Structure formats: structure tokens, C-alpha cells
Amino acid sequence: MLFNSFTFILFFACVLVLHHLPFSWRVKKFNLLWASYVFYAAWNPPFVVLLWISTVVDWFVAKWLDKTEQKPWRIMLLISSLSVNLGLLGFFKYGAFMTENFLALMRGLGFQVQLAAPDIVLPVGISFYTFQTLSYTIDVYRRRIGPWHSFLDYALYVTFFPQLVAGPIVRASYFLPQCVEIRQASRREMGWGLSLLVLGLFQKIVVADGLLAPIAEVLYDAPGSPDCMTAWVGTLAFAGQIFCDFAGYSTCAIGVAMCLGFSVPDNFHFPYAAIGFSDFWRRWHISLSTWLRDYLYIPLGGNRKGTARTYANLMITMLLGGLWHGASWTFVVWGGLHALYLAAERPLRNRLGNRPAFQKTPVKMLLGAVTFALVCLAWVFFRADTFPRAFTIAAAMLGSVVASPDLHLGRFEALITAVTMGSILVAHWTLRDVSLETAVQKTPWLLRSLVLAAMLVAIVMMPGEDRAFIYFQF
């Protein structure tokens, strides 16, 4: 059930009606829980069992962790939670990938091994809710939070439908306290939540799917060798597509949750206005980057174990972050590129970051342009299906093209990409230091109404192919 579907609009309307009927808070939470299971089952009903397994296992492990003082037993309980959750994630998401690489390794060593390639369907959202449940167990193990008193609240935390399948990844300490007292949106919250839903759908349907996806697909899905302009136009189109697609989902999730009276944290903060790569990761997929920082980078030692160890921890974190996105070595290379960017930035920032010249606006914009260009270069490996395709496009972007390139995007596609990406970049740079809500509040109500109406008209009128959100595959 996609946010960008009439089925979801009908489903959400029913949920809102039930949520505003004069039921007790407990009954309303039951309604939200069952609605969340229905929402998830709309993709593949048997996979609801995986949600139940993760929910039940981590609920009881957290209870036992709280009661157990002996460190060896607490470690064993934590390992059991990690084994179940990461085991399910590993089997469904990486089973075929590991089998293919094992067979390739055996062939490389001269052994002829015959294994049937497993035909495994990836459960939608498994990477997101696995990290969410693990954060609860790990926080209880660290005694940062205690086990929650209500199983209903915890089950709702794991399955809350607005952010279940593509985030943001919400921490238990953020969500569970909201379950204590009745949550119902005020008139202002309802209006802002619906506005965010419209904005998110506009980003997805109009910008990502309608304007940019067809251009990116010409470059990445068609055979042939591109010229330099085509490589840049197609990659810029994908940079805009993936932002508007994923940020669009997150915006919808925040808006839908707000309409129900719940708060979900921001997942993006105008990342294409980042100055440097540490700044980029403070703005892009914030819930994942902070999760990797708190549950992987810092436990590995962070930057507390010397320079060499810091760079090693950084590389491990980003490589695993790349692998989290998909069972392919291209994603690992994408993560590795960002690790190299961060590693190169670190000494430069320490030596030059405090100099007055680097605080001037033109210099910041130049550094922002370099950051954006290198982010786009890394997107090539994220989007390309194979390394040969990625290397061909990256080489063309860097000016090394074949004698007779046979893949071209026309002036019309270049104009659409330039206007769309130019608008996105201007918006990001204008709003990089403020919140969207603050900026909207400063806008005259008539202009806000006209913009919202225009977005609604564009959503309804936009032709083209319906596409699932990109991050559903992760």
C-alpha cells in the first residue's frame, strides 16, 4: 500500500475516523496497531510473522536484561536478540548475495560447487524495523532506558505504519513516552500534517517520478556509452530523484503521524546545501546516520583510539552503511566512497576549518558545490546495476568518453533537469539554517494556500508511471 495511491488515501481516512471516535486511549492504540498490520500485510501477508517474531523476541529479551545482573548472561541475551534480528535480515536480504559470492569464490579457487540459487523475496521495510527493534534492546542492555511496561505500546512502536517500511528509524525513548497519554492532533497540527502529506506526495509524484525519473532511467537503464553532458544530466536527475523520493516518503510519514497526534523526527535537513561530508551526513537520512554513529561507530571506539583506528572505524561504519542499503558490491563501494570523503575531510577541517577565509559566503558556496559534485559522483555507484555501467558513467562525468558516444539526452531533458535541480538547490541553500515549519510560518497565508493548491493540482494532473518508493527495496 503506497502513500501515492488512492488505496492509501481511503485507508488513512478510515484510520483518522476511528482515531477521532470517542474510544478509550487503549482501544485507539489497538486500532492503530491493527491498522499497521493491515498496512504491512497489503504487500505480503505472511511477512507479518517476521514482525511478530522481532516484536516478541525483543520484548522478552529486554525484560530479562533488566532483571539480570550477571554480565555474561546479559551478553548472551543481547547476542540472542542480535542473532534473531540480524539472522532474519541476513537470510532474507543477503542470502542470495552470499550464495552468489560463495560460488564465485569457489570457482576462483578452482572448485566446482553446485548450489541452487535461493529464490528469496525481500520483506519490505525489514532493514528499518530491524534497526528499530535492535536499538530498543541495545538501549535496555546499556541501561539507558528500562523495559517498557506495556506490550501494546511496544508492538505499536515496532509497527507504527507511517514510518514502518521506509523510516525514519525511531528510537524507543522518543516514541514510547508518546503512548502514555491520549494523542490527538489539534486543528493546527492536523492542518500542518496534511500539508506535509501533500508536500511529500508532490515531491514523489511530480518531481521524482514525473520530472526526473524518466531522465535518470535513460542514462542508467539504457545500453550505450554517454557523452559528458548526458552523464551529468542523468546523474543530476537521479540526485534529485532520490532526494525527492526518499525525503518525500519521510515528509509523508511525518505528516501522517502528526495527523494522528504523534511526532516522528525529521530525516532530512536540506542535504544538498551541505558544506562538507560530515555536514552532509548530519542532513541526509539522519535517523540512519545517527543510528550507525551510536550503535556502531562509537562502540567500535569512534575517534577515541587514535588516528589510524578512527579512520578504520569510519571505513567499517560507512561500508556497512552501504551494505545496509542493498545486497550488492556497488552499494559497498558507494559507502566506501563516502568513507574516503569523510577521511579526507577530517584533517582539512582540523587545519583550515577555523580560518576566517573559510567563513565567508562565497567560499562556503564553493565548498558546498564541491561537496554536491562529489556526492553526485558517488550516486553513480548507488544507482548503477553493475560496475561496468558505473565506471562508464563515472568516466564520462570526469571527461573520459569513448570516441563515438551513442547515448544522448537532448536539450529538453537537460533543461528540465537544470530547472528542477536548480530549484532544489536554491531551496536547500535558502533554508539550510532554518526549519521548514519556521519558513512556512513567515510566508503570507495567501501565498501558502496558493502553493498548496498548485501542488494538489500538479499531483492530480501529473501523468506517468506509478513507481514504488526507492527505499522500499532496502
N, C-alpha and C positions, 0 to 999 in steps of 0.2 A: 504494500500500500504506500504509494508515493505521495509526498506533500503536494507535488504538482499534478494531482489527479482529482477528478470530481468525486471519486470514491472517498478520498480522504476528507474532502470538504464536508460531505454528508456524515461521515464517521465523526469528525470533530464537532459538528453541530449537535449530534446526539450526545456526545460526551459533555459538551457545555451545558445542555439542557439538564442532564442528570446531575451535573455538579452543582447546579443552582436550584435544584429542588430541595425542599425542607427536610432532608435526611440528616441523621446524625453524622458527625465527622468520621466515625468508624465506617459507616456504610458508604460514605463518599470515597473513602480511601479504597474500600473493596471495589467500588465501581471503577476507579482509576486503575486498579491492579488488573481486573479482568479486561478492561478496555486495552490495556497494554499488551496482555497476552493475545487478544484478538488481533491487534495491530501487527504483532510479530508473526502470528500464525498465518496471516494473509500471504506471506511469502512461501513458507513451507511448514505446515503444522507440526510434523514430527520433531522439528528442531526446538520446539518449546521445551522438550525434555532436557535439552542441554542447559537451558536457562534454569530449570528446576534443579538440576544437578549442581550447578555453580552456586545457586542460592542456598540450598540445603547444606552443602559441604562447608561453605564459608561461615554460615550461621553457627553451626555446631563447633567448628574449629575455633572460632572466636570465643565462644562460651568456655571451651576447655582451656584455651590460652589464658583467659582471665583467672581461672581457678587454679592453674598450675604455676608453682613457683620454681620447680627444678628446671634449670636452663636446658639440660639435654632433652627433656620431654617437650619443652616449649619449642625447641628447634625442630624436633621430629614432627610436631603438629604443624608448624609453618611449612616444613618440607612436604607434608601430606597435602596441604592446600595448594602449594605451588605445583605439585605433581599432577593433581587432578585438573587444575585450570590450564596450566601450560601443556599438559598432556593432551587435553581436548583440542586446544588451539593448535598444537603441533601436528596432531593427526589430521584434522580437517583442513588446515590451511597449508601445511608444509609436507604432508605425507607424499603426495605425488612428486613434489620438488626434491625431497630427499631420496626417493627411489630413483628418479632420473639421474641425479648426480652420483649416486652409488654405482649405478650401472655404467655411467661414463667413466668413473674412476677405475672400475674393474676392467673395462675394455682398454683403458690406457695402460694398465699393468699387464695386459696380455691374457686376462682371464675371460672366458666366455660364460657369463652368468645370465640365465634366463629367468626373468621375473615379469609377471603380468603387471602392467602399469595400473595402479588403483584409480578407479573412476569415482572420485570423491567430490561431492557437492559442498561448496563452501557456505556455511551458515552465515547469513547476513548479520553484520554487526558483531561477530564473535570477538574480534580484536578489541573492540571498545568495551563491551561489558565484562570481558575477562580482566582487563586492566582495572576496571572499576571495582570489581569484587576483590581483586588482589590488594588494592590499596586499602580496603577496609581491614582485611586480615593482617596485613603488614603493620598498619597503624595500631591495631589492638596488640599485636606482638611487641611493638615498641612502647606500648602503654601510653601512647599519645591520646588515644580515646579508649573508652570502655566499650564492651559489647552492648549493643542496643537492646532495649527491654522489650520491644515489640517486633515479632516476626513479620507482621503485616507491613509495618513501616519499612523494614529491611527489604522485604520482597518488592515493595513498591520502588525503593531506591534502585534496586538492580534492574527493574524492568520499565521504569517510567518512560512512556512511549515517545514523548517529544525528542529525547536525546538518546534513545536506546540503540539505534542502528548506526549512527554516524557522529555521536558525540554532541556537545562537548563531554569529555570524561569528567564526571563529577565526583568529588570526594565525599565520603560518608559524613565527615564533620561539617560539610557545607549543606548537604541535603537533609539528613535525618532530623536535625532540630526543627526544620520546617514542617515536619509531620506531627509535631506535638499539639499544636492548636489549629483550629479550623482555618483553612486558606481559601480566600475568595477574593477575586480581583475587584478593586474599586473601579469606578467608571473611568478614571484616568488611566489606570493600569490596563483595563480592557481595551481602551482606545489605542494606547501605545503598543500593546501586544498585537492587536490586529494590524496596526500599521507596520510593525516589524515583519509580520507574516506576509503582507503584500510586498514589502521591500525584498524579502528573501525570495519570494516567487518571481519577482521581476528580475532579480539577479540571475536566477536559474533559467527561467523560461525564455526571457527576452535576450539577455546579454550572453549568458553562457551557451545555451542551446541554439538560440535563433541567430545570433550575430557571429559568434566566434568559433563554435564547434565545427561547422562545415569548412571553415578555412583551415583550421588545425588538421582536420582529417585529410584534406587534400595532400598536405605535406607528409603526415605520419602514416597514413594508411594506403596511399597510392605508391606503386613502384616508380623507380626513376631517380635520377640524381638532380637535386635542386641547384639553382644558382644562389648567390649570396643573399639577394633580396628576398627570394622565396623562402629560404631557410629562416631568415629573421622574421619575416611577416608571419609564417606559420607558427614559429615558436612564441612570438609575442602574442599571437592569438590564443595559443594554449595557456600561456601565463595568465591571460585574462580569464580564459575559460575555467581553469581550475580554481582560481580565486573566487570568481562569482558563483561557481558550482558549490564549492565547499563552504565558503562564507555564507552563501545563500541558504544552505541547509542549516547552518548554525544559527543564522538570524531567524529562520522559521522556527527552529526548536526553542529559542529564547522567547519568541513571541507567543507561541502556543502555550508554553509553560506559564508565561505571565498571565495569559487569559484564564488559567486555572488557579492563579494566585501563588504560583511557585516561582522562585528565582533560579535561573541557570546562569553560570558565569560566562562572560564573554570568551570567545575562542579566537577572535581576530581583532587586531587594532591597527588597521591601515598599514599592512606589512610592506607594501611597495614604496613606502616613504622611509624605509629603514636606512639608517646610516651605519653600515657595518653589519656583520652576520650575527653577532650576539644580539644586536638590536632586532634583526630580522626574526630570530627565534623567540624573542620576547613578544613578538607581534603576530607570528604565524602559528596556527594550531597550538595555542597557548596551553590548552589542557594536556596535550601530549608532551610538549617540551618541558613543562613543569613536572609532569609525571616521571619522565626519563631523568630529569635532574634529581628529584627527591628520592626515587626508588632504584636508580641505577648509578648515575654519575657520582653522587655524594657517597653512597655505600661503598663504591669502588675506591674511594679516597679523595675524589674531587681534585682540588688543587692544593691539597694539604701534604702531599707526599713527594714534593719536588717537581722540577720541570718535566723530566722525562716521563714520570708517572702521570702527571697532569695531561700531557699530550696523548699518552696511551689510553687513559680513561676517557678522554674526549673522543678518540677514534673508536673505541669499543661502543660507546654510547650512541654515536651517530651511525655506525654500521648497523647496530641492532635496531636503531630507529628506522633506518632504511629498509631493513628486512621486515620490520613490523608492517610496512606498507604493502608488501606483496612478496610472494614466493618466486622471486626472480633475482638473478645477479645484477640486473640493471638497476633495481631499487637499492641494492647494496652499494653499487658504485655511486648512485645519487647521494646516499648518506655519507659515503666516503669523501665525495667532493665537498660537501658541507663541513665535514670534519677538517679537511685541509684548509678551507676558507677560514674556519674559526681558529685553527692553529696558526695560520699566517697572520691573522688579525691581532692575535694576543700580544706579541712583542711590539708590533707597530702601535697599538693603542697605549701600551705602557710607556713607550718612549715619546710619542708625539701627541697623544690624545689631549693633554692639558695645555698645549701651546696655544697662545691667543689666535694665531692664524687659522687654526682648525675650528674655532668657534664662530667664524664668520659665515654668513648665509651662503655666499657663492661657493665656498669650499665645502660646506655641508651638502649642498645640492650636487656638487661634482662627486663627492664620495657616495652620495645616495645613488647617483646614476651608475657608478662603477658597481656598487652592490647589486642593483637591479639587473645589470647586464650579466653579471656572473651567476646570479640566481636563475636567469633565463637559460644560460648555458647548461646549468645543472638540470633544468627541467627537461632537456633533451633526453637524458637517460631515464628520467621518470616516465616519460611518455612513449618513447620508442619501444617496440616489442622485442627487438633484437639488438645486439651490439653492433653488427654491421650497419644497421639502419641508423643507430645513434651516432656512430663515428662518421658516417656520410654526411649527416645533417650538421653535426658539430664542426666538421672540417669546412663545410660550405659557409657556416656562420663566421669562421675565422679567416675566410678569404681563400681557402684552398678548394677550388672546384675543378671538376673534370672539364676536359676541353670542350665538350658539347653537352651541357646540361639539358635534360629532356623533361624536367618537371618545373612548371612555372605557375605562379599566381599572378593574376592580372592586376591592373591599376585599381579596379573596383574593389577587389579584396584587400589590396594594400590600403586604400582609402578608409574602408570600414574598420580595419584593424587600427589604423593610425588615429582615427577619431575616437573609437571606443577606448583604446588603451590610453590615449591622451587624456580622455575624460576621467578614467580611473586614476591615473597618476596625479592629475590636478586635485581630485577629491582627496586622495591619500595625503598629499603634501599639505593641503589646506587644513585637514582635520587631524594631522598626526599627533598633536599635543592636546586634543580635547576629545571628549566622548561624543558619540553620535547624538545622544539624547540632549546634551548641552547645546550642540549646534542647532538642532531642530527647535529647541525652545526659544532660541534667539531669532528664529525665522518667523516672519509675519504669518498669522494663521491662514490668511487667504492664499498665500503662496504655497504653504504646506498642503492645503486642500487641493489646489490645482495640480501639484506634483503627484500627490497620491492618486488623484483621479486619472491623470495621464498614465501612471504605471498600471492601474487596473485596466484601462482601455488597451494598453500595449500587451498585457498578459492575455487578454481575451482574443485579441486580433492576431497575435503572433502565429504564423503558420510554421510548419516544420515538423521534424521527427521528435517524438517524445523520448527523452533519454533518462535513464536512471541516474541518480547522483553518483559521481565518480567514486566517492569514498565508500559506497556500499560494497565495493569489491574488496575492501580491506577489513 
